Every structure is written in C-alpha cells, then in structure tokens.
Amino acid sequence: MKKTPFFIKKKGRVKMRILTVTLNPAVDTRYEIDNVKVGEVNRVLNKVETPGGKGLNVSNVLNKLGADVIATGFLGGAKGTFIEEKLEMKGISKDFLKVNNETRTCMAIIDNNKKITEILESGSPVSLDEKENFIKKYSELLEKVEIVDMSGSLPKGVPSTFYKELIDIANKLNKKVILDTSGEALKEGIKANPYLIKPNVDEMEFLLGKKIENIDEVIENAKEIQKNGVSNVMVTLGGDGGLLVTKDSVYQGTFPKVNIENTVGSGDSSVAGYIFGLSKDMSDIEKFKYALACGTSNAMLKNTGDIDIDTVSKLMEEIKVEKLN
C-alpha cells in the first residue's frame, strides 16, 4: 500500500494538478563498477534501467509525494514503450505523443569512490509534423492542469525557442510554468516570463554572460533575472544549499551534512519539491524547504530522480531557511 506522507494530511491545502513536459526523455542506465579503467575491460557489478529525462524525474518524485501529476512529451520505439510500462507500474498518469524515431539512452557510470561519469545521447530528431501535433496535445492537456513543469534538453529538430512557445500558450491560460533547462533553450524560454526557473551558477553565468564570484553576486544576478520578468529564481548551490529570490524577498537555505550516494537527479527532485509545495498553496519558505529536502533525499539514494518519504520528513525538520532581506 502506498504510504501517505505526513505533510499531505494537513487540512486546508489546495491540491492542483500538474503537467510535466519531457521533450527529450531517455532510458537511464546506471552501471556500478569497482574502478573505471579507460581503454580496458570494465566489469559491471550492477545495472539498473529506469525512465529518465529531467521531467520524468520530476514526475516520479511528485508521484511519491502524492501529487496529482500527468506526464507528457515525445516517446518512440521500444525504449519509449519501456518508459510507458514503467510509468504505468508506478501509477503515473501519462499522455505522450508517439514519434517515429527511437527514444534515447543515457548512461551513468558510478565507481566505488562514488565518482559519476555520464554518457548522454543527444536524442533522435523530431519532425515538424510531430512538433505541431505535440502542440495540439499539449494545448488540450493544459485545460486539465494548473501547473506546468518543463524540464530538460530539447531534441533535434526542435528550435531553441520551443519552450518559449509552450510557455506563451500556458501563460494565456494563466498556468504557472516552471522551467528547468539550460543553454539557448533557457535564454529563449525566460523571455516568456515563466513562474520559476532553477539555474545553477554555471547556467546563470551563461544567461548573463559574466563570471559570478560569490554568493552576493549570485543574489544580485538572480534579482536581475527576476526583474526582467521571471517571477521566482531558485539557484542550487550544491553542498552549500540554495537561494530563492522572489518578487519580495531573498531566502537562503542550508541542509545538514548527509551521506551522498548519487547527486544525479537532485536538481530535478528539488524542482519537484518546490512544485509540490506550490500545488498545495504553501508559503515561499515551505516550498523552498520541500525543494531542498527532496533534492537532498535524492542525493542520499543510489537511484536517480527518487526520494525517500521518511527522509524528506526528517530533513524538513532540519533544513534551515533564512530570510536575507
């Protein structure tokens, strides 16, 4: 029986439905190897395959939190079928556009020192017809939801302006959009004024075209992005926690020292935690705490884009959030 998290039981919470958009999903394959030796034969100790892509990681964590979520995007071939079957087993609602080309594979190789080497396929091209058919499906799905998450890279054949196009459609229907991508897709996407973006420092430097040297500059530049139309900017700082810049305030969050197993998917789990809080109409501090708790819980597990509910509950009591202004 699925365990109900303690925080779901709070009375007076609004429950909104969430749509996750994963345009470049993957079958994530994790190999555990004693010691990776370049140019030599490496023996795999353990192999795990799971649905991957940043948006699907968000879907998985939201589902574990008990949120009402539906996943969409492009899926193709046997790997696409594998992803759909796994989502069904998890009880995650889905409505993907089927495409002609095979869904990609991404690999993470973890050695006995917990060093992670990622090998990421770029994905097969999406045709113009498939892109237009997705917009129709997406527009129909928007009528059923209040919050939209757009996470991950864009497949070949899709222009860097595509997230902007999708956000514009959602904004016309007054949907709250969370955008978590990078590069030109992020630069173009923020022009449509999403509700929240979650860059790391490297992504902020790319957006602004300048080096960021310290936390004061992170805050200053996050405010600059926020003033240009993005309602909220959540910046992940790795082991140093994170920052949340809203229209009214700046919050800094820190978490306790924990045993790290696998940081891949921690950013996606943070996004899911924030969206969960948003779907329950929580305060900025509560949303931010859930983001940090879910991201930290993911890092403590071997699985990618996953959390442990009991750990999240415990971390919620230990995470510190300070209002800086």
N, C-alpha and C positions, 0 to 999 in steps of 0.2 A: 504493500500500500504506500502511495506517495505521501511523504511526510509534509505537513503544512508548517512552514516557518512561523516562528512566534510573531514576527512583525506583520504577517498577513492578517492576523486575528484582531488587530487594532480596529476599533469601531470608528465610524465617521470618515473612512477613507474612500475617495472616489476611485473607481477602477476603470482605466481607459484601455482600449485595445491598441496594440502596437503592430506595425508592419515593419519587418526587416527586409531590406533590399540588398541582395548579394549578387552583383552582376558578374563577378569572376570567381565563382566557387571552386572548390578543389576537393579531392580526396587527400586528406592529410595523412601521411605515412610517417610514423615515428620509429626510428631504429635505435636500439640501445646497444652500444658497442663498448667493449672494455677500453680500448685505446685506439683511436683512429690513426692509421698509418697511411699517409699519402703515397700512392704508387705501389701499394702492396695489397694482398688479400686481407679483407676485414671480415670477421665472423660476427654475425648478428646474434645477440643474446635474446632479444625480444623485439617483436614487431607489432605495432598497433595501427589500425586504419580507422579513421573517423571522418565524418563530414567536416569539411574545412572551408576556409574563407572567412573573413572577419565578421561579416554579417551573420553567418551561421553560428559562429562562436557566440555572438550576442544573443541569437535565438535560443541557443542551448542554455545559457545562464539565465535568461529571462524565464524560460520554461521551468527551470529548477526553483526559481524564486516564487513561482506560482502566478506569474503574469499571464495575461491573455495576449498571445503573440501569434502572428501568421508570417510565414517566410515566403519570399518571392525572389525572382531573379532568372538567370538563364541556366538551364541544365541540358546536357546532351550525352547520348551514348550509354554504354554500360556503367561508367562511373557516375553518370547522372542518376541512373536507376538505383545504384548502390546508395547514393546520398538520400534519395527519396525514401528508400526502405528503412534506412537508419533513423530518419526523422519520424517516420511512422511508428517505429519501435519506441521512440522517446515520447510519443504523444504530442509532437509539434505539428500544428496545422501548417499547410503548405499550399501554394498555388504558383508553380513555376511555369515559365514559357519554355517549351521544348525546342531545342535548336538542333541543327544538323550535325555540327561538329562535337567531338568528344570533350567532356569536361576534363580539366587539367588535374595533374597530380603535383603535390608539394611534399618535400621530404624534410624532416628534421632529424639530424643525427646527434645523439647525446652520448658523450663518453663518461667514463667513471669519475671524472672530475667535474661533471655536470656542465661541461662546455657544450654549447649548442651550435651546430653547423647546419644552416638551412639551404636547401636547394629548391628554388621556386620556379616552376614553369610559368611562362607569361600567359598561356591560355590560347585557345584557337579563336580565329576571327568570328565575329558576329556579323551577319549580313544586314543590309539596310532594311529589308523587309522584316527581319527578326527584330530589329531595333524598333521599328514602327509598331509592330504587333505587341511588343512589350509595353510601349507607352499606353496602348489601349487597355491592356490588362491592368497595368499599374493605376491608371485613372479610375477604373472600376473598383479596384481594391481600396483606393483612398476613401471611397464612400463608407467603408466599413470600419475605419480606424480613426484615432485621434492623434497618434504619434507615429512618426516615420523615422526609422534608422537607416542611413545609407553608409555602409562601411566597406572598405576595401578598394582594390585597384579596379580599373576598367579593362575589359577585354579588348583585343584587337578589333578594329572596325568601328569602335565607338569613340567619338570625339571627346576631347578633354572637357568640353562644355556640357556633357550629357547630364552630370549631376546638377548643374545649374538649371538645365531644362526641367528636370524632375522636381527640383525644389520650387521653381516658379509655379509649376502645376499645383503642388501641395499648398503653397502659400495662398493661392487664390481660393482654396477651400479652408483656409485658417487651420491647417495642420501644423503641429510643431515638428520641425525636422532637425535631427541630429546627424551631423556629417563627420565621418572619420575616415579620411583618405589622405593622400599626400601628393606632392609634386604639382603639376599643372592642373590636375583634377581638383585639388584643394583650392588652388589660386583662383580658378574659374568658379568653383562652387560657392565660395564665400561672397561672390558678387550678388548672389540671390538672397543673401541675408538669412542663413539658417539659424535656428534657435540656439544651437550649441555646436561648437567644434572642439575636438580634443587633440591638439597637436602636441608633439614633444618639442624639445628645444631645437633640434635639427630642422624640423618642419617649420617652426616659427622663423628660423633664420632664412630658410628658402623663401618663405612668403614675403619677408620684409627686405631681403637682400642685404642683410648685415649680420655681423657677429654679435652674439649675446654672451656676455662675460660672467654675469652674476644674477642672483635672484631678483634684485631690484630692477635690472634690465628686463628680466622675464616679465615682471609685473607691468612695467612701463609699456612694453611692446604688446602684451596681451590687452591692455587698455586701449592701445592704438587700434588693434584689430576690432575690439568690441565697439569702439566709437564709430567705426566705418560701417556698422550695420549688423554685425553678429551679436545676438543678444547676450550670449554667455560663452566664455572661453575657459575650458578646463585643460590645464597643462600638466602632463605627467612628468615627474622628475626622478623616475627610477626609485632607488632606495631612499631618496630624500622626500618621498611623498608626492604632493601635488599642490597646485594652486587652482582656485576657481575665481574667475573675475566675472561679476555680474554688472548690471547697469548701476547698482547702488553700492556694491561692496567688493572687497577682496578677501578671500579666505585662504589660509594656508593649512594644509592637513598633513599630519605625520602619523605613522603607524609603528607598532612595536617591532623589535627585531624578531625575525622568524627564520625558520629553516627553508631555504629556497631550493626547489626541485626543478622547476621549469618555468621560465618567465614568458614563453611564447603564449600569446593569448591573454596576457594580463591586461593589456590596454583594452581589448575587446570586452573583457569581464568588467572593467571599470565603467565602460560605456553602458553596459547592461545594468549595472548597479544604479547609475545615475538615471537611466530611463525608467527603471522600476520605481524609484522614488518619485519621478515626475508623473508616472501613471497613477500613483496613489496620492497625488497632490500634496507632497511633503514640502517642508521648508528647504531653502538652499543648503543649510547645514546638514540636514538629514540626507538629502540627495547626494551631497558630496561624501558623506560618511559611507553610504552604501557603495558609492563608486570605489573608494579606497579599500573598503572591506572585501568587495568582490575581486578586485584586482590583486590584492594580497593573498586571498584564499587560492586563487588560480596559481600563483607563483609557488605555493606550498604543495601543489599536486603535480604528478607526472603528466596527466592529461592536459591537452591544450583546450582553452576555452571552456573551463569547467570550474565548479566551486563545490565546497562542502558547506552545507547549510549550518551545521553546528559551529564550524569555524567562523563563518560570517557573523553569526550571532555573538560569538565571543569577541571578535575583532570590533564589532560595533561598540562594545563597552570600553575598548582600549584605545581606539583611534582618537586623536586629539585634533580638533579644528579650531583655529584661532582667527578671529576677525581682525584684519590688519588696518582697517580704516572705518 
